[in-house]
Amino acid sequence: MKQKSPFFALAVTLGLVAAPYVFAAGGHGDDHKPKFGGIVSEGKAFDAELVAKPDLITVYLSDHGKPMSAKGAKGKITLLSGTEKVEADLTPVGDSKLEAKGKFNVAAGTKAVVVITPEGKSASTVRFTIK
């Protein structure tokens, strides 16, 4: 039987020791847990948390779990419930959130499509299903 090189044994040992750290670093931890009682969705450029009430829609922006500035951002939300379609503009309010006021159907099963254009960046879309 051919004996394996000591370098092979060292490489295997290091791989086994390092594996838990490598996989832990790739996770998002608490980045995708709601912080404001809403629903979190991951977009290409940022994460968003939708808090939907019948008279107020709030979208909180974050980047890797840290609040992301909404200053100068533009946004639009489209709510789809059955055959009903409602659109509203989202405007920056505070540091990291955008809001729309009006009358909204936020019943369970309603789909929401949010398009946000952060200042100086391209638009990004996030989708939600209200629970």
Protein Blocks (a to p, Z undefined) as FASTA:
>chain_A
ZZddfklmmmmmmmmmmmmmmmmmmpgkjmmgcfklpacdddfkbccdddddfkbccddd
deehiacdfehiacdddddehjbccddddddehjkbccdeddddfbehiacddddddehi
acdddddddZZ
